[in-house]
Amino acid sequence: MIYSWGDERPFNSYSGYFRRLFGGRVQKLAVNAGFTCPNRDGTLSYGGCAFCSAGGSGDFAADAFLPVSEQFIQARQKIAAKTHCQKFIAYFQSFTNTYAPVDVLRQLYSEAMAPEEIVALSIGTRSDC
């Protein structure tokens, strides 16, 4: 049987979709915006929730004190050691990445999308934020 997805898989995979759309592999790069969460900062609670580890589930992200652009450079260098990937998704993973004023979010997301190699933005958040 011949499938229309461009490879031998009987389904349209996420990685296959990006390969067709961008002409190669696309890798997520974890970015840490330094946010917290209403379940950690006292707004709702202090103990956290089931979704995040103590580090906010962003255990592979760079130090939140670094600018997003520097985090991208560091993450790209780590990935380059393992793969020849040239396209990336900026992935804000740790804690609640919509838990800030819109102007702050706009600046961070714009900085993350600035490099030519970034083809998408992925933002981890809570449904109530």
N, CA, C and O atoms as CSV, one atom per row, in Angstrom:
chain,resi,resn,atom,element,x,y,z
A,1,MET,N,N,0.838,-1.180,0.000
A,1,MET,CA,C,0.000,0.000,0.000
A,1,MET,C,C,0.886,1.248,0.000
A,1,MET,O,O,1.908,1.275,0.686
A,2,ILE,N,N,0.514,2.263,-0.748
A,2,ILE,CA,C,1.250,3.522,-0.817
A,2,ILE,C,C,0.486,4.572,-0.019
A,2,ILE,O,O,-0.718,4.758,-0.193
A,3,TYR,N,N,1.208,5.246,0.850
A,3,TYR,CA,C,0.606,6.295,1.663
A,3,TYR,C,C,0.978,7.662,1.107
A,3,TYR,O,O,2.014,7.825,0.463
A,4,SER,N,N,0.128,8.627,1.360
A,4,SER,CA,C,0.355,9.968,0.822
A,4,SER,C,C,1.168,10.864,1.748
A,4,SER,O,O,1.291,12.060,1.483
A,5,TRP,N,N,1.724,10.320,2.824
A,5,TRP,CA,C,2.440,11.148,3.790
A,5,TRP,C,C,3.899,11.373,3.407
A,5,TRP,O,O,4.588,12.137,4.082
A,6,GLY,N,N,4.383,10.747,2.369
A,6,GLY,CA,C,5.760,10.966,1.945
A,6,GLY,C,C,6.745,9.975,2.524
A,6,GLY,O,O,7.930,10.021,2.195
A,7,ASP,N,N,6.281,9.085,3.375
A,7,ASP,CA,C,7.143,8.027,3.896
A,7,ASP,C,C,6.293,6.764,4.055
A,7,ASP,O,O,5.143,6.736,3.617
A,8,GLU,N,N,6.835,5.744,4.665
A,8,GLU,CA,C,6.153,4.459,4.737
A,8,GLU,C,C,5.155,4.356,5.893
A,8,GLU,O,O,4.509,3.318,6.041
A,9,ARG,N,N,5.013,5.378,6.700
A,9,ARG,CA,C,4.110,5.306,7.850
A,9,ARG,C,C,2.641,5.411,7.418
A,9,ARG,O,O,2.312,6.169,6.506
A,10,PRO,N,N,1.780,4.664,8.062
A,10,PRO,CA,C,0.360,4.724,7.717
A,10,PRO,C,C,-0.373,5.870,8.419
A,10,PRO,O,O,-1.600,5.856,8.520
A,11,PHE,N,N,0.372,6.850,8.897
A,11,PHE,CA,C,-0.220,8.001,9.577
A,11,PHE,C,C,0.659,9.218,9.328
A,11,PHE,O,O,1.818,9.090,8.933
A,12,ASN,N,N,0.105,10.382,9.559
A,12,ASN,CA,C,0.836,11.631,9.383
A,12,ASN,C,C,1.525,11.962,10.703
A,12,ASN,O,O,0.897,12.533,11.595
A,13,SER,N,N,2.783,11.621,10.841
A,13,SER,CA,C,3.508,11.863,12.092
A,13,SER,C,C,3.884,13.333,12.218
A,13,SER,O,O,4.004,14.056,11.229
A,14,TYR,N,N,4.063,13.747,13.464
A,14,TYR,CA,C,4.476,15.121,13.769
A,14,TYR,C,C,5.832,15.421,13.129
A,14,TYR,O,O,6.007,16.454,12.481
A,15,SER,N,N,6.783,14.516,13.315
A,15,SER,CA,C,8.117,14.730,12.749
A,15,SER,C,C,8.079,14.710,11.226
A,15,SER,O,O,8.768,15.500,10.581
A,16,GLY,N,N,7.285,13.822,10.647
A,16,GLY,CA,C,7.157,13.767,9.192
A,16,GLY,C,C,6.535,15.020,8.626
A,16,GLY,O,O,6.953,15.510,7.577
A,17,TYR,N,N,5.537,15.540,9.315
A,17,TYR,CA,C,4.902,16.793,8.886
A,17,TYR,C,C,5.928,17.919,8.833
A,17,TYR,O,O,5.999,18.649,7.845
A,18,PHE,N,N,6.720,18.062,9.888
A,18,PHE,CA,C,7.730,19.120,9.922
A,18,PHE,C,C,8.822,18.893,8.875
A,18,PHE,O,O,9.315,19.853,8.284
A,19,ARG,N,N,9.200,17.655,8.643
A,19,ARG,CA,C,10.202,17.373,7.600
A,19,ARG,C,C,9.704,17.834,6.230
A,19,ARG,O,O,10.449,18.435,5.458
A,20,ARG,N,N,8.443,17.546,5.943
A,20,ARG,CA,C,7.879,17.975,4.659
A,20,ARG,C,C,7.729,19.486,4.600
A,20,ARG,O,O,8.040,20.098,3.578
A,21,LEU,N,N,7.260,20.091,5.675
A,21,LEU,CA,C,7.004,21.526,5.696
A,21,LEU,C,C,8.285,22.352,5.630
A,21,LEU,O,O,8.344,23.356,4.919
A,22,PHE,N,N,9.317,21.929,6.376
A,22,PHE,CA,C,10.549,22.719,6.489
A,22,PHE,C,C,11.754,22.093,5.803
A,22,PHE,O,O,12.849,22.651,5.870
A,23,GLY,N,N,11.587,20.967,5.154
A,23,GLY,CA,C,12.667,20.363,4.394
A,23,GLY,C,C,13.717,19.655,5.216
A,23,GLY,O,O,14.822,19.424,4.724
A,24,GLY,N,N,13.411,19.302,6.452
A,24,GLY,CA,C,14.356,18.584,7.296
A,24,GLY,C,C,13.831,18.443,8.703
A,24,GLY,O,O,12.710,18.846,9.015
A,25,ARG,N,N,14.650,17.871,9.534
A,25,ARG,CA,C,14.284,17.641,10.925
A,25,ARG,C,C,14.100,18.965,11.666
A,25,ARG,O,O,14.813,19.936,11.407
A,26,VAL,N,N,13.135,18.994,12.591
A,26,VAL,CA,C,12.895,20.142,13.452
A,26,VAL,C,C,12.994,19.654,14.893
A,26,VAL,O,O,12.361,18.663,15.258
A,27,GLN,N,N,13.781,20.339,15.707
A,27,GLN,CA,C,14.048,19.925,17.084
A,27,GLN,C,C,13.550,20.999,18.052
A,27,GLN,O,O,13.723,22.192,17.802
A,28,LYS,N,N,12.934,20.577,19.152
A,28,LYS,CA,C,12.540,21.527,20.195
A,28,LYS,C,C,13.765,21.938,20.998
A,28,LYS,O,O,14.621,21.112,21.316
A,29,LEU,N,N,13.838,23.220,21.319
A,29,LEU,CA,C,14.881,23.742,22.198
A,29,LEU,C,C,14.189,24.346,23.414
A,29,LEU,O,O,13.451,25.323,23.283
A,30,ALA,N,N,14.417,23.780,24.590
A,30,ALA,CA,C,13.787,24.275,25.807
A,30,ALA,C,C,14.373,25.616,26.203
A,30,ALA,O,O,15.590,25.792,26.248
A,31,VAL,N,N,13.484,26.562,26.491
A,31,VAL,CA,C,13.863,27.913,26.916
A,31,VAL,C,C,13.195,28.157,28.262
A,31,VAL,O,O,12.045,27.770,28.467
A,32,ASN,N,N,13.910,28.794,29.173
A,32,ASN,CA,C,13.379,29.069,30.499
A,32,ASN,C,C,13.171,30.566,30.659
A,32,ASN,O,O,14.134,31.332,30.680
A,33,ALA,N,N,11.914,30.985,30.772
A,33,ALA,CA,C,11.590,32.401,30.905
A,33,ALA,C,C,11.653,32.877,32.345
A,33,ALA,O,O,11.524,34.073,32.606
A,34,GLY,N,N,11.847,31.966,33.278
A,34,GLY,CA,C,11.961,32.350,34.685
A,34,GLY,C,C,10.623,32.590,35.362
A,34,GLY,O,O,10.570,33.220,36.419
A,35,PHE,N,N,9.538,32.097,34.769
A,35,PHE,CA,C,8.219,32.283,35.366
A,35,PHE,C,C,8.016,31.338,36.538
A,35,PHE,O,O,8.788,30.401,36.745
A,36,THR,N,N,6.984,31.598,37.286
A,36,THR,CA,C,6.548,30.702,38.344
A,36,THR,C,C,5.142,30.241,37.992
A,36,THR,O,O,4.811,30.115,36.813
A,37,CYS,N,N,4.329,29.994,38.978
A,37,CYS,CA,C,3.001,29.443,38.760
A,37,CYS,C,C,2.123,29.829,39.951
A,37,CYS,O,O,2.640,29.981,41.058
A,38,PRO,N,N,0.817,29.991,39.760
A,38,PRO,CA,C,-0.052,30.342,40.888
A,38,PRO,C,C,-0.117,29.256,41.961
A,38,PRO,O,O,-0.555,29.516,43.081
A,39,ASN,N,N,0.319,28.038,41.622
A,39,ASN,CA,C,0.374,26.966,42.621
A,39,ASN,C,C,1.701,26.939,43.363
A,39,ASN,O,O,1.925,26.064,44.199
A,40,ARG,N,N,2.571,27.874,43.070
A,40,ARG,CA,C,3.869,27.944,43.753
A,40,ARG,C,C,4.133,29.295,44.397
A,40,ARG,O,O,4.858,29.378,45.389
A,41,ASP,N,N,3.550,30.358,43.841
A,41,ASP,CA,C,3.878,31.694,44.345
A,41,ASP,C,C,2.939,32.186,45.441
A,41,ASP,O,O,3.077,33.316,45.910
A,42,GLY,N,N,1.983,31.349,45.856
A,42,GLY,CA,C,1.069,31.724,46.928
A,42,GLY,C,C,-0.257,32.265,46.453
A,42,GLY,O,O,-1.161,32.451,47.267
A,43,THR,N,N,-0.410,32.523,45.177
A,43,THR,CA,C,-1.688,33.004,44.666
A,43,THR,C,C,-2.777,31.965,44.931
A,43,THR,O,O,-3.861,32.310,45.400
A,44,LEU,N,N,-2.497,30.704,44.635
A,44,LEU,CA,C,-3.422,29.606,44.920
A,44,LEU,C,C,-2.869,28.669,45.974
A,44,LEU,O,O,-3.615,28.128,46.790
A,45,SER,N,N,-1.549,28.477,45.956
A,45,SER,CA,C,-0.915,27.511,46.842
A,45,SER,C,C,0.590,27.763,46.847
A,45,SER,O,O,1.083,28.651,46.151
A,46,TYR,N,N,1.310,26.973,47.639
A,46,TYR,CA,C,2.771,27.035,47.660
A,46,TYR,C,C,3.401,25.701,47.279
A,46,TYR,O,O,4.608,25.637,47.048
A,47,GLY,N,N,2.622,24.656,47.211
A,47,GLY,CA,C,3.178,23.324,47.051
A,47,GLY,C,C,3.380,22.830,45.637
A,47,GLY,O,O,3.937,21.749,45.444
A,48,GLY,N,N,2.949,23.582,44.642
A,48,GLY,CA,C,3.076,23.115,43.273
A,48,GLY,C,C,1.903,22.224,42.900
A,48,GLY,O,O,0.885,22.201,43.591
A,49,CYS,N,N,2.050,21.499,41.812
A,49,CYS,CA,C,0.982,20.617,41.349
A,49,CYS,C,C,1.599,19.361,40.731
A,49,CYS,O,O,2.815,19.172,40.774
A,50,ALA,N,N,0.766,18.522,40.166
A,50,ALA,CA,C,1.222,17.250,39.611
A,50,ALA,C,C,1.934,17.390,38.273
A,50,ALA,O,O,2.575,16.441,37.822
A,51,PHE,N,N,1.839,18.545,37.631
A,51,PHE,CA,C,2.383,18.703,36.285
A,51,PHE,C,C,3.868,19.031,36.238
A,51,PHE,O,O,4.536,18.693,35.261
A,52,CYS,N,N,4.394,19.673,37.255
A,52,CYS,CA,C,5.789,20.128,37.215
A,52,CYS,C,C,6.641,19.467,38.290
A,52,CYS,O,O,6.182,19.191,39.398
A,53,SER,N,N,7.880,19.227,37.932
A,53,SER,CA,C,8.866,18.790,38.922
A,53,SER,C,C,9.287,20.024,39.721
A,53,SER,O,O,8.761,21.115,39.496
A,54,ALA,N,N,10.205,19.865,40.626
A,54,ALA,CA,C,10.691,21.000,41.413
A,54,ALA,C,C,11.295,22.074,40.513
A,54,ALA,O,O,11.267,23.258,40.848
A,55,GLY,N,N,11.844,21.657,39.364
A,55,GLY,CA,C,12.414,22.599,38.411
A,55,GLY,C,C,11.425,23.087,37.374
A,55,GLY,O,O,11.805,23.805,36.449
A,56,GLY,N,N,10.170,22.713,37.510
A,56,GLY,CA,C,9.156,23.185,36.579
A,56,GLY,C,C,9.042,22.356,35.322
A,56,GLY,O,O,8.543,22.851,34.311
A,57,SER,N,N,9.477,21.135,35.347
A,57,SER,CA,C,9.466,20.239,34.188
A,57,SER,C,C,10.391,20.711,33.071
A,57,SER,O,O,10.422,20.104,32.001
A,58,GLY,N,N,11.117,21.743,33.295
A,58,GLY,CA,C,12.055,22.242,32.294
A,58,GLY,C,C,13.476,21.877,32.652
A,58,GLY,O,O,14.376,22.715,32.603
A,59,ASP,N,N,13.670,20.641,33.009
A,59,ASP,CA,C,14.972,20.198,33.492
A,59,ASP,C,C,16.081,20.305,32.451
A,59,ASP,O,O,17.261,20.268,32.797
A,60,PHE,N,N,15.708,20.439,31.170
A,60,PHE,CA,C,16.715,20.517,30.120
A,60,PHE,C,C,16.923,21.940,29.616
A,60,PHE,O,O,17.736,22.174,28.722
A,61,ALA,N,N,16.198,22.878,30.184
A,61,ALA,CA,C,16.315,24.272,29.756
A,61,ALA,C,C,17.540,24.912,30.397
A,61,ALA,O,O,18.064,24.427,31.400
A,62,ALA,N,N,17.978,25.998,29.801
A,62,ALA,CA,C,19.125,26.745,30.319
A,62,ALA,C,C,18.710,27.563,31.542
A,62,ALA,O,O,17.545,27.556,31.938
A,63,ASP,N,N,19.643,28.243,32.114
A,63,ASP,CA,C,19.419,29.082,33.278
A,63,ASP,C,C,18.490,30.244,32.923
A,63,ASP,O,O,18.717,30.942,31.934
A,64,ALA,N,N,17.453,30.451,33.724
A,64,ALA,CA,C,16.468,31.509,33.469
A,64,ALA,C,C,17.072,32.902,33.576
A,64,ALA,O,O,16.469,33.866,33.105
A,65,PHE,N,N,18.243,33.029,34.183
A,65,PHE,CA,C,18.873,34.339,34.295
A,65,PHE,C,C,19.547,34.776,32.997
A,65,PHE,O,O,19.914,35.942,32.849
A,66,LEU,N,N,19.709,33.859,32.071
A,66,LEU,CA,C,20.278,34.197,30.768
A,66,LEU,C,C,19.190,34.737,29.850
A,66,LEU,O,O,18.045,34.295,29.939
A,67,PRO,N,N,19.514,35.678,28.976
A,67,PRO,CA,C,18.530,36.129,27.988
A,67,PRO,C,C,18.116,34.957,27.091
A,67,PRO,O,O,18.890,34.025,26.873
A,68,VAL,N,N,16.896,35.021,26.582
A,68,VAL,CA,C,16.369,33.960,25.723
A,68,VAL,C,C,17.305,33.708,24.544
A,68,VAL,O,O,17.520,32.558,24.161
A,69,SER,N,N,17.861,34.765,23.968
A,69,SER,CA,C,18.756,34.606,22.818
A,69,SER,C,C,19.996,33.798,23.191
A,69,SER,O,O,20.464,32.991,22.388
A,70,GLU,N,N,20.530,33.998,24.382
A,70,GLU,CA,C,21.704,33.240,24.834
A,70,GLU,C,C,21.328,31.788,25.140
A,70,GLU,O,O,22.106,30.873,24.871
A,71,GLN,N,N,20.139,31.578,25.700
A,71,GLN,CA,C,19.673,30.220,25.946
A,71,GLN,C,C,19.558,29.449,24.627
A,71,GLN,O,O,19.910,28.272,24.556
A,72,PHE,N,N,19.069,30.117,23.600
A,72,PHE,CA,C,18.948,29.491,22.281
A,72,PHE,C,C,20.324,29.062,21.766
A,72,PHE,O,O,20.478,27.947,21.268
A,73,ILE,N,N,21.311,29.930,21.884
A,73,ILE,CA,C,22.663,29.613,21.416
A,73,ILE,C,C,23.208,28.395,22.151
A,73,ILE,O,O,23.765,27.490,21.530
A,74,GLN,N,N,23.050,28.370,23.479
A,74,GLN,CA,C,23.550,27.241,24.263
A,74,GLN,C,C,22.825,25.940,23.911
A,74,GLN,O,O,23.456,24.895,23.751
A,75,ALA,N,N,21.503,26.011,23.793
A,75,ALA,CA,C,20.728,24.806,23.469
A,75,ALA,C,C,21.083,24.305,22.078
A,75,ALA,O,O,21.185,23.098,21.859
A,76,ARG,N,N,21.269,25.219,21.143
A,76,ARG,CA,C,21.616,24.826,19.774
A,76,ARG,C,C,22.986,24.132,19.741
A,76,ARG,O,O,23.176,23.169,18.997
A,77,GLN,N,N,23.923,24.614,20.536
A,77,GLN,CA,C,25.239,23.988,20.585
A,77,GLN,C,C,25.143,22.555,21.113
A,77,GLN,O,O,25.831,21.663,20.615
A,78,LYS,N,N,24.296,22.332,22.116
A,78,LYS,CA,C,24.112,20.977,22.647
A,78,LYS,C,C,23.510,20.061,21.592
A,78,LYS,O,O,23.947,18.922,21.432
A,79,ILE,N,N,22.517,20.551,20.880
A,79,ILE,CA,C,21.853,19.754,19.840
A,79,ILE,C,C,22.816,19.490,18.682
A,79,ILE,O,O,22.825,18.394,18.121
A,80,ALA,N,N,23.626,20.487,18.323
A,80,ALA,CA,C,24.569,20.341,17.211
A,80,ALA,C,C,25.561,19.212,17.464
A,80,ALA,O,O,26.052,18.588,16.524
A,81,ALA,N,N,25.853,18.952,18.730
A,81,ALA,CA,C,26.773,17.869,19.064
A,81,ALA,C,C,26.149,16.496,18.784
A,81,ALA,O,O,26.867,15.510,18.621
A,82,LYS,N,N,24.822,16.435,18.729
A,82,LYS,CA,C,24.120,15.163,18.527
A,82,LYS,C,C,23.515,15.014,17.134
A,82,LYS,O,O,23.375,13.895,16.641
A,83,THR,N,N,23.161,16.108,16.504
A,83,THR,CA,C,22.429,16.052,15.240
A,83,THR,C,C,22.803,17.235,14.357
A,83,THR,O,O,23.371,18.219,14.831
A,84,HIS,N,N,22.488,17.134,13.103
A,84,HIS,CA,C,22.754,18.236,12.167
A,84,HIS,C,C,21.497,19.043,11.899
A,84,HIS,O,O,21.372,19.673,10.849
A,85,CYS,N,N,20.574,19.028,12.833
A,85,CYS,CA,C,19.306,19.738,12.705
A,85,CYS,C,C,19.557,21.235,12.515
A,85,CYS,O,O,20.411,21.818,13.183
A,86,GLN,N,N,18.804,21.852,11.598
A,86,GLN,CA,C,18.977,23.267,11.292
A,86,GLN,C,C,17.743,24.106,11.596
A,86,GLN,O,O,17.800,25.333,11.517
A,87,LYS,N,N,16.632,23.467,11.942
A,87,LYS,CA,C,15.378,24.168,12.240
A,87,LYS,C,C,14.928,23.770,13.639
A,87,LYS,O,O,15.092,22.625,14.060
A,88,PHE,N,N,14.349,24.751,14.360
A,88,PHE,CA,C,14.033,24.518,15.759
A,88,PHE,C,C,12.695,25.112,16.164
A,88,PHE,O,O,12.177,26.028,15.525
A,89,ILE,N,N,12.150,24.563,17.247
A,89,ILE,CA,C,10.965,25.084,17.905
A,89,ILE,C,C,11.427,25.651,19.237
A,89,ILE,O,O,12.031,24.934,20.035
A,90,ALA,N,N,11.159,26.916,19.490
A,90,ALA,CA,C,11.455,27.507,20.794
A,90,ALA,C,C,10.374,27.018,21.755
A,90,ALA,O,O,9.194,27.313,21.568
A,91,TYR,N,N,10.772,26.283,22.768
A,91,TYR,CA,C,9.834,25.614,23.669
A,91,TYR,C,C,9.940,26.191,25.076
A,91,TYR,O,O,10.882,25.891,25.810
A,92,PHE,N,N,8.976,27.015,25.443
A,92,PHE,CA,C,8.880,27.538,26.801
A,92,PHE,C,C,8.149,26.485,27.632
A,92,PHE,O,O,6.929,26.349,27.539
A,93,GLN,N,N,8.896,25.747,28.438
A,93,GLN,CA,C,8.343,24.590,29.126
A,93,GLN,C,C,8.152,24.811,30.618
A,93,GLN,O,O,7.103,24.450,31.151
A,94,SER,N,N,9.103,25.377,31.295
A,94,SER,CA,C,9.090,25.432,32.760
A,94,SER,C,C,7.948,26.267,33.325
A,94,SER,O,O,7.732,27.409,32.921
A,95,PHE,N,N,7.238,25.684,34.249
A,95,PHE,CA,C,6.150,26.335,34.974
A,95,PHE,C,C,5.063,26.861,34.031
A,95,PHE,O,O,4.683,26.171,33.085
A,96,THR,N,N,4.559,28.073,34.279
A,96,THR,CA,C,3.422,28.605,33.529
A,96,THR,C,C,3.901,29.771,32.678
A,96,THR,O,O,4.125,30.866,33.193
A,97,ASN,N,N,4.056,29.546,31.397
A,97,ASN,CA,C,4.700,30.516,30.513
A,97,ASN,C,C,3.775,31.554,29.898
A,97,ASN,O,O,4.096,32.171,28.882
A,98,THR,N,N,2.622,31.735,30.532
A,98,THR,CA,C,1.743,32.851,30.194
A,98,THR,C,C,1.435,33.640,31.464
A,98,THR,O,O,0.506,34.448,31.487
A,99,TYR,N,N,2.202,33.411,32.502
A,99,TYR,CA,C,1.965,33.996,33.820
A,99,TYR,C,C,2.780,35.276,33.990
A,99,TYR,O,O,3.639,35.373,34.865
A,100,ALA,N,N,2.491,36.251,33.135
A,100,ALA,CA,C,3.172,37.545,33.167
A,100,ALA,C,C,2.320,38.531,32.367
A,100,ALA,O,O,1.439,38.113,31.616
A,101,PRO,N,N,2.568,39.811,32.515
A,101,PRO,CA,C,1.842,40.801,31.708
A,101,PRO,C,C,2.107,40.598,30.212
A,101,PRO,O,O,3.173,40.122,29.821
A,102,VAL,N,N,1.144,40.956,29.401
A,102,VAL,CA,C,1.224,40.752,27.952
A,102,VAL,C,C,2.477,41.397,27.357
A,102,VAL,O,O,3.100,40.805,26.476
A,103,ASP,N,N,2.859,42.573,27.805
A,103,ASP,CA,C,4.061,43.232,27.260
A,103,ASP,C,C,5.319,42.402,27.517
A,103,ASP,O,O,6.199,42.328,26.660
A,104,VAL,N,N,5.405,41.784,28.681
A,104,VAL,CA,C,6.552,40.929,29.008
A,104,VAL,C,C,6.539,39.693,28.109
A,104,VAL,O,O,7.570,39.306,27.557
A,105,LEU,N,N,5.367,39.079,27.968
A,105,LEU,CA,C,5.243,37.891,27.124
A,105,LEU,C,C,5.593,38.212,25.673
A,105,LEU,O,O,6.314,37.455,25.023
A,106,ARG,N,N,5.089,39.318,25.173
A,106,ARG,CA,C,5.358,39.715,23.784
A,106,ARG,C,C,6.860,39.881,23.549
A,106,ARG,O,O,7.383,39.439,22.526
A,107,GLN,N,N,7.542,40.506,24.479
A,107,GLN,CA,C,8.989,40.716,24.338
A,107,GLN,C,C,9.732,39.382,24.337
A,107,GLN,O,O,10.603,39.160,23.496
A,108,LEU,N,N,9.396,38.499,25.266
A,108,LEU,CA,C,10.070,37.194,25.353
A,108,LEU,C,C,9.797,36.330,24.128
A,108,LEU,O,O,10.719,35.737,23.568
A,109,TYR,N,N,8.544,36.257,23.714
A,109,TYR,CA,C,8.191,35.430,22.564
A,109,TYR,C,C,8.811,35.984,21.285
A,109,TYR,O,O,9.259,35.222,20.428
A,110,SER,N,N,8.837,37.304,21.159
A,110,SER,CA,C,9.459,37.922,19.976
A,110,SER,C,C,10.952,37.634,19.934
A,110,SER,O,O,11.500,37.331,18.874
A,111,GLU,N,N,11.607,37.727,21.075
A,111,GLU,CA,C,13.042,37.413,21.142
A,111,GLU,C,C,13.287,35.956,20.776
A,111,GLU,O,O,14.252,35.637,20.081
A,112,ALA,N,N,12.408,35.071,21.248
A,112,ALA,CA,C,12.562,33.648,20.947
A,112,ALA,C,C,12.370,33.355,19.467
A,112,ALA,O,O,13.016,32.455,18.930
A,113,MET,N,N,11.504,34.091,18.806
A,113,MET,CA,C,11.214,33.857,17.388
A,113,MET,C,C,12.168,34.593,16.450
A,113,MET,O,O,12.109,34.392,15.237
A,114,ALA,N,N,13.034,35.430,16.982
A,114,ALA,CA,C,13.916,36.251,16.154
A,114,ALA,C,C,14.920,35.458,15.308
A,114,ALA,O,O,15.107,35.798,14.139
A,115,PRO,N,N,15.572,34.424,15.840
A,115,PRO,CA,C,16.541,33.702,15.003
A,115,PRO,C,C,15.857,33.049,13.795
A,115,PRO,O,O,14.761,32.500,13.906
A,116,GLU,N,N,16.504,33.119,12.683
A,116,GLU,CA,C,15.977,32.556,11.436
A,116,GLU,C,C,15.692,31.061,11.551
A,116,GLU,O,O,14.789,30.548,10.890
A,117,GLU,N,N,16.453,30.366,12.382
A,117,GLU,CA,C,16.322,28.917,12.514
A,117,GLU,C,C,15.083,28.495,13.304
A,117,GLU,O,O,14.696,27.327,13.264
A,118,ILE,N,N,14.459,29.427,14.019
A,118,ILE,CA,C,13.256,29.118,14.792
A,118,ILE,C,C,12.058,29.169,13.853
A,118,ILE,O,O,11.768,30.204,13.253
A,119,VAL,N,N,11.365,28.037,13.735
A,119,VAL,CA,C,10.232,27.948,12.810
A,119,VAL,C,C,8.891,27.869,13.533
A,119,VAL,O,O,7.840,27.974,12.901
A,120,ALA,N,N,8.920,27.684,14.864
A,120,ALA,CA,C,7.667,27.602,15.627
A,120,ALA,C,C,7.942,27.949,17.083
A,120,ALA,O,O,9.080,27.947,17.551
A,121,LEU,N,N,6.859,28.242,17.769
A,121,LEU,CA,C,6.907,28.590,19.181
A,121,LEU,C,C,5.960,27.658,19.917
A,121,LEU,O,O,4.798,27.528,19.530
A,122,SER,N,N,6.434,27.011,20.968
A,122,SER,CA,C,5.619,26.127,21.795
A,122,SER,C,C,5.629,26.670,23.204
A,122,SER,O,O,6.693,26.915,23.775
A,123,ILE,N,N,4.441,26.862,23.774
A,123,ILE,CA,C,4.336,27.514,25.076
A,123,ILE,C,C,3.578,26.620,26.038
A,123,ILE,O,O,2.387,26.368,25.855
A,124,GLY,N,N,4.272,26.138,27.070
A,124,GLY,CA,C,3.636,25.355,28.112
A,124,GLY,C,C,2.968,26.294,29.094
A,124,GLY,O,O,3.578,27.264,29.542
A,125,THR,N,N,1.729,26.016,29.429
A,125,THR,CA,C,0.996,26.872,30.363
A,125,THR,C,C,-0.070,26.063,31.080
A,125,THR,O,O,-0.204,24.859,30.861
A,126,ARG,N,N,-0.814,26.722,31.921
A,126,ARG,CA,C,-1.956,26.134,32.612
A,126,ARG,C,C,-3.219,26.696,31.977
A,126,ARG,O,O,-3.232,27.838,31.517
A,127,SER,N,N,-4.245,25.925,31.952
A,127,SER,CA,C,-5.489,26.375,31.323
A,127,SER,C,C,-6.129,27.558,32.055
A,127,SER,O,O,-6.919,28.293,31.462
A,128,ASP,N,N,-5.800,27.748,33.324
A,128,ASP,CA,C,-6.392,28.850,34.077
A,128,ASP,C,C,-5.504,30.095,34.107
A,128,ASP,O,O,-5.788,31.024,34.862
A,129,CYS,N,N,-4.454,30.134,33.317
A,129,CYS,CA,C,-3.571,31.312,33.282
A,129,CYS,C,C,-3.624,31.942,31.905
A,129,CYS,O,O,-2.955,32.946,31.660
